[in-house]
Amino acid sequence: MTLFLGLLFGSIGTVYLIYGKRQSSPIHLIVGAILIIYPYLFTNAILVFVAGVILTAIPYARHRGII
């Protein structure tokens, strides 16, 4: 399960990195890099899922003015 979640959030992180590079958006670059790296640090699937959802929501929340 952790492998699948790592692949899922790593893919989302790659998209964020590409988008951040094209748009010169540091928040997308930083969150993208973290999304790619963090699944290697955690072994608990629930923790990987929760952290991934929170990290994925950060650029969206910043765009909407929530953060």
C-alpha contacts under 8 A as a table, 3 or more apart, distances in Angstrom:
res1	aa1	res2	aa2	distance
1	M	4	F	5.21
1	M	5	L	6.29
1	M	45	A	6.40
2	T	5	L	5.08
2	T	6	G	5.95
2	T	39	P	7.71
2	T	43	T	6.84
2	T	44	N	7.16
2	T	45	A	5.00
2	T	48	V	7.13
3	L	6	G	5.05
3	L	7	L	6.18
4	F	7	L	5.10
4	F	8	L	6.15
5	L	8	L	4.96
5	L	9	F	6.06
5	L	39	P	7.81
5	L	45	A	7.53
5	L	48	V	7.04
5	L	49	F	6.72
6	G	9	F	5.38
6	G	10	G	5.67
6	G	36	I	7.81
6	G	39	P	5.15
6	G	40	Y	7.75
6	G	48	V	7.58
7	L	10	G	5.04
7	L	11	S	6.05
8	L	11	S	5.29
8	L	12	I	6.46
9	F	12	I	4.93
9	F	13	G	6.02
9	F	35	L	5.90
9	F	36	I	6.84
9	F	52	G	6.19
10	G	13	G	4.91
10	G	14	T	6.20
10	G	35	L	5.63
10	G	36	I	4.30
10	G	37	I	7.60
10	G	39	P	7.91
11	S	14	T	5.06
11	S	15	V	6.42
11	S	36	I	7.51
12	I	15	V	5.15
12	I	16	Y	6.26
12	I	32	G	7.30
12	I	35	L	7.33
12	I	56	T	7.67
13	G	16	Y	4.97
13	G	17	L	6.11
13	G	31	V	6.95
13	G	32	G	3.84
13	G	33	A	6.27
13	G	34	I	7.37
13	G	35	L	4.82
13	G	36	I	5.36
14	T	17	L	5.02
14	T	18	I	6.26
14	T	32	G	6.02
14	T	33	A	7.66
14	T	36	I	6.99
15	V	18	I	5.20
15	V	19	Y	6.07
15	V	32	G	7.31
16	Y	19	Y	5.07
16	Y	20	G	5.84
16	Y	28	H	5.26
16	Y	29	L	6.38
16	Y	31	V	7.21
16	Y	32	G	4.81
17	L	20	G	5.06
17	L	21	K	6.09
17	L	28	H	6.11
17	L	29	L	4.77
17	L	30	I	7.77
17	L	31	V	7.89
17	L	32	G	4.87
17	L	33	A	6.75
18	I	21	K	5.22
18	I	22	R	6.27
18	I	29	L	7.84
19	Y	22	R	5.22
19	Y	23	Q	6.01
19	Y	25	S	7.78
19	Y	28	H	7.00
19	Y	29	L	7.88
20	G	23	Q	5.20
20	G	24	S	5.40
20	G	25	S	4.54
20	G	26	P	6.34
20	G	27	I	7.33
20	G	28	H	4.70
20	G	29	L	4.93
21	K	24	S	5.09
21	K	25	S	6.65
21	K	29	L	6.72
22	R	25	S	7.88
25	S	28	H	5.59
25	S	29	L	6.49
26	P	29	L	4.96
26	P	30	I	6.06
27	I	30	I	5.28
27	I	31	V	6.07
27	I	59	P	6.63
28	H	31	V	5.25
28	H	32	G	5.74
28	H	59	P	6.44
29	L	32	G	5.13
29	L	33	A	6.19
30	I	33	A	5.26
30	I	34	I	6.26
31	V	34	I	5.08
31	V	35	L	6.02
31	V	55	L	6.47
31	V	56	T	7.51
31	V	58	I	7.79
31	V	59	P	7.77
32	G	35	L	5.11
32	G	36	I	6.35
33	A	36	I	5.23
33	A	37	I	6.33
34	I	37	I	5.16
34	I	38	Y	5.73
35	L	38	Y	5.74
35	L	39	P	7.38
35	L	52	G	6.78
35	L	55	L	7.00
35	L	56	T	7.80
36	I	39	P	7.05
37	I	40	Y	6.01
37	I	41	L	7.51
38	Y	41	L	5.29
38	Y	42	F	6.95
38	Y	48	V	7.94
39	P	42	F	5.61
39	P	43	T	7.65
39	P	48	V	6.19
40	Y	43	T	7.63
42	F	45	A	7.85
42	F	47	L	7.11
42	F	48	V	6.34
43	T	47	L	7.92
43	T	48	V	7.47
44	N	47	L	5.36
44	N	48	V	6.30
45	A	48	V	5.05
45	A	49	F	6.14
46	I	49	F	5.08
46	I	50	V	6.13
47	L	50	V	5.20
47	L	51	A	5.99
48	V	51	A	5.34
48	V	52	G	5.94
49	F	52	G	5.09
49	F	53	V	6.16
50	V	53	V	5.27
50	V	54	I	6.25
51	A	54	I	5.18
51	A	55	L	6.04
52	G	55	L	5.14
52	G	56	T	5.91
53	V	56	T	5.10
53	V	57	A	6.16
54	I	57	A	5.22
54	I	58	I	6.47
55	L	58	I	5.38
56	T	59	P	6.91
56	T	60	Y	7.66
57	A	60	Y	5.25
57	A	61	A	5.97
58	I	61	A	5.18
58	I	62	R	6.08
58	I	67	I	7.84
59	P	62	R	5.05
59	P	63	H	6.11
60	Y	63	H	5.12
60	Y	64	R	6.28
61	A	64	R	5.09
61	A	65	G	6.14
61	A	66	I	5.08
61	A	67	I	5.84
62	R	65	G	5.07
62	R	66	I	5.85
62	R	67	I	5.00
63	H	66	I	7.70
64	R	67	I	7.94
